Amino acid sequence: MPLNTKPNIPGPDEFYAELIQSHDGLSDDESAALNARLILLLANHIGDRSVLSEAIVAARLDRRSPEGAGS
């Protein structure tokens, strides 16, 4: 199964708001720990090592410039 990078989340704006809200009141360290736990839970759910490796590479390559340029 290849990595799906096309929009695939129903209600993406609502999901984003829920994700941001989950960090309310957390310190930077607590927020980073929440992100790490979420990543590990989702990675376990996906379970396909090749897809997870592809996602790591894609996330690392998809860095945006401060001006928002890039793709």
Secondary structure, 3 states (H helix, E strand, C coil): CCCCCCCCCCCHHHHHHHHHHCCCCCCHHHHHHHHHHHHHHHHHHHCCHHHHHHHHHHHHHCCCCCCCCCC
